[in-house]
Amino acid sequence: MVEDLLIVSSSPYIRAQDTVKRIMYSVAIALIPAIAAGVFFFGWRALAVVLTSVGAALATEVIWQRLRGIPLTVSDGSAIVTGMLLALNLPPTVPLWIAALGSAVAIIIGKQVYGGLGANPFNPALVGRVFLTASFPAIMTNWLSPAGYDAIASATPLAATTKIPLSNLFWGSVPGCIGETSAFALLIGGLYLLIKGYIDYRIVSGVLGTVIVISLIMGLNPLAQLFAGGLMLGALFMATDMVTSPVTPKGRWIFGIGIGVLVMLIRHGAGMPEGVSYSILLMNATVPLINRATRPRIYGR
């Protein structure tokens, strides 16, 4: 009977092969070059920070979901990615308990209180980083020099971009957070995700292109602005988060350009030396409005 071959179900009727688990583990793989660069330049201490952050993120998610009596989702890989991203945003000298605390805040405040993965309006790793920066500003700005493992007195490596060769900024032989130093390692991971189709070129191009244009207008070296600080890490791995970024093509351009404008405004017009984390979080808050304003016209209307 023909009727026996028909399946009645609700949409969607066409499904992609990609799953949340596959995407998350692909992002984790893409972050490995940045982690390897951090270990190379800062030593095994950087790896300890990464492992602590990831372990705390996994443990926090399991404990939270057990206490609430809801199904465990720790195997989907999202907690691993959150822990990795947070660790890459931390100085290698940070105490391990602070890395664990940041991961706990990222998972609970950044994700679980909203209902878990897919319901969070803000990037969880950035929520954890901003919390740690506000709570422990001295520790979070204790930069380490890869050459001599000496603490850097300046507030941020961005303050010394005019004195650091571009080659050092590109390869990663500069002080900074574990994952912010090597633009080359970040580009490898970002290119992998672009090829896989897991991140949108519009957001990346909007962020980086805006920074280039504003840098030229201000008479700054655009490559130094791109490679220094956390811009590459933010543009490639955090601004492109599928949950906290717009769903429309036009909205993604607006989102990326907005981040680029805010980054340059905070870097050069405010009292803070770096503004990538705050810029992304501020634009995360505008995503519902951007989606509403840029939704496509329904055919026939």
N, C-alpha and C positions, 0 to 999 in steps of 0.2 A: 504494500500500500504506500502511495506517495505521502499520505499524511504521517506515516511513521518516520519519514525522513526529515520532516520539518520540526524545527525547534522554535518555540515561541518564547521570546525573552525581550527585555527592555534594552535600550541603547546603552553603550555604543555597540555597534555591530562589527566595526573594524578595530582591531586592537594591535598595538605595536608590540614587537618582541621585547622591548626594554621594560624592565621592572624597576621599582624603587631600589631594590636590593642591588641590582646590576649597576644602576647609575651611581649609587653611593660608593660601592666598592671601586668603581672606575675613578671617581673623584679621589678616593684614598690612594689609588695607584698613581694618579697624576701628581699627588703631593709628595711622593717618595723622593723625586729629584731634589726638591727644596729641603726636605729633611736630611738627605744625604749631604747636601752642601752645608747645612747648618752644623752637622757633626764634623765635617771636614775642617771647617773654619774655627769652630768653637770647642771641639773635642767631645768626649763621651758624655760630658755634663749636659749637652744639648739633647742627646738621646734620652737621658734620664728624665728630663723635663717632658719630652714628648710622651714617653711611656707612662709617666705619672698622670699626665693630663688625660690621655686616652683611657687608662684604667679607671680613673675617677669618674669620667663621663659614663662609662659602661656600668660601673657599680651604682652610680646615682640613678640612672634610668631603671635598673632592675629593682632597686630598693623602693623608688617612688611608685612604680607600677605594682609591686607586691603590696605595698601599704594601701593603695587604692583599690586593689582587687581587680585590676584590669589585665587583659592579656599582655604578655611580654612582647615587645617589638625590638628588643635589643639586637636581634640578628639581622635587621634590615640595613645595618651599617651606618645609619645617620649619627649615632652617638660617637662612633669611631671618627667620622669626618669632623664632627664638632670638636672633639678632643684634639685632633691633629691641627685643625685651624687655630684653635686657641693657643696651643703650644707654639706654633709658628709666629704668633703675635706677642710672644713673651721674650724678655731678655734671657740669655743663657745662664745668668747669675741668679735668677729668681729662686727663692726657696721652694722646695718641692711641695710643701704644704700649701703654699699660695697657688701653685699651679692646680692642685687638687681642688682647692676652694673655688677657683675660677671656673673649673669644669662643672662643679656642682651647681653654681649659680647659672651657668649657661644652659644646663639641661633643665633645671627646675624653673627658673625665672624666664629664661629665653625660649623654652619650648613647651614643657609639660603643663604649666599653668594655663596655657591656651588650648590644651586638648591634644598636644602631641604633634608629631610631624605632619605638616600640611596645613595646620591651623595657626602656626606662629607668624605674627606680622613682622617680627624683627629677626635678623640673623642671630642665632643663639651664641655663636662664638664671639661675635662683637659685643653682645650684651655682657658676656663674661669678662671680656677685655676691658670694656669701659668701667665695669664695676671695680676691677682690680686697679685700674689707673686712678680712679677717684679715691679708693681706699688706701692704696699704698703707692703714692706718687714717686717717692724717692727710690723705692725698690724697682718700680716699673721703668725708671729712666736711668738705671745703672748700666750703661752700655759697656761692652767688652770689646777690646781690640783683638781681631784674629791674629795679628802679628805677634804681639807680646803678651796677650791676655792681661792687659792693663785696663783699669776702669777709665772711661772717658768722662771728663768733667763737664763737657758741654751738655746742654739740655737734650740735644738730639743730633744725630749725624747730619740731618738736613742743614744744620747751621754751618756745616763745613763743606757743603757741596762744591763751592768754588775752589776749594783747596785739594779736593780729592780727584784724581784722574778718572775719566769716564770708564776706562778699562777696569779699574778697581770696582766701580759701582756696578758694572755689567757682570763681572765674574763673581763678585761677592766678597772681595777682600777689604771689607769696611766694617766698622762697628755698627751694631743695630740689633734688632730682634732676630731670633733664630731663622725665621723664614723670610725676612725682609731684605737680606743682604744680596743674594745672588739673583739678579734679574734673569740671567741665562737659565738657571734651573727652573724658575717660575714659568718662563716662556715655553720650555719643553713640556711641562705639565699642561699648560694652557692650550698649546697646539694640539696635544693629544685629545683634550676634551672638545676642542673645536672640530676636529676631524670626526670624532664620534657623534657630534651633534648634540652634546649635553650642555653646552653653553652657547649663548647667542652672540654673534659677532657685533650686533647692533649696540649692546650694552658696553662691551669692551671698547669698541670704536668710539662710542659717545664719550666715555670717560677719558680715554687716552688722547683722543683727538681734541677735546676741549682743553685739556691741560697743555697740549702743544700750542694751540692757537693763543691762549691767554699768556703763555710763557713768551711767545714771540712778541705779543703786544707790549708786555712789560719789560722786554729787553733781557729776559733770562734765557739760560741755556735749556731748551726743551728736553734734551736727552738727560740732563742732570735731574730735572724735575720728575721725569718718568722713572729713572732707575733708583733714585734715592727714596728712603722712607718706605712706607707700606703701600704705595700706589699700585705696583704690579700685583702684589698679593691680593689687594682689595678688588682691583678691576677684574682679575681673572677668576678668582675663586670665591669671593664673597658677594660682590655686587651681582654676579650672575646666578645666585641661588634661585632655583626655580620657584620656591615657595614665596619668597619675599620680594620678587621682582615682577614687573607688569607682564601680562600675557599677550598684549597686542604689539605688533611690530612698531607702530608709531610710538606707543607708550614706552617701549624699551629705549628708543632713541632719546625721548624726553628724560627718562630715568637716568641714563648714562651721562647725558649732557649736564643734568642737574648735579650729579655727583662731582663731575669735573669742575664745575663752577664753584661749588662749596669747598672742595679741596683747596683750590687756589685762593679762595677768599679767606679761609681759616689759616692757611700757611703764611700768607703775606699781608693779611689785613686784620688779623686778630692776635690775641696774646698767646695763643697756643702754637707750638712749632709744627705740629702735624695734625691733620684733620681728616684722614681717610675714614677711620672708624665712625666718627661722628657724622660725616657726610653721608655715608651709606645708611646709617640708622635713621637720619633725618629723611632721606629719600624713601626708605622703607615705609615710613609713616604716610607718605603721599601716594603709595601704590593704589589703594582703593579709588582715590580720586582720579588718578591717571587712567586706570582701567575704565572707569565710567566715562571719562571725557573722550577716550580714544576708541571706544568699542565700535566695531564696523557697523555700517548701516545694513539693516535687514533687507534682503532682496525684495523689491516691490514697494518699499516705503521711501 
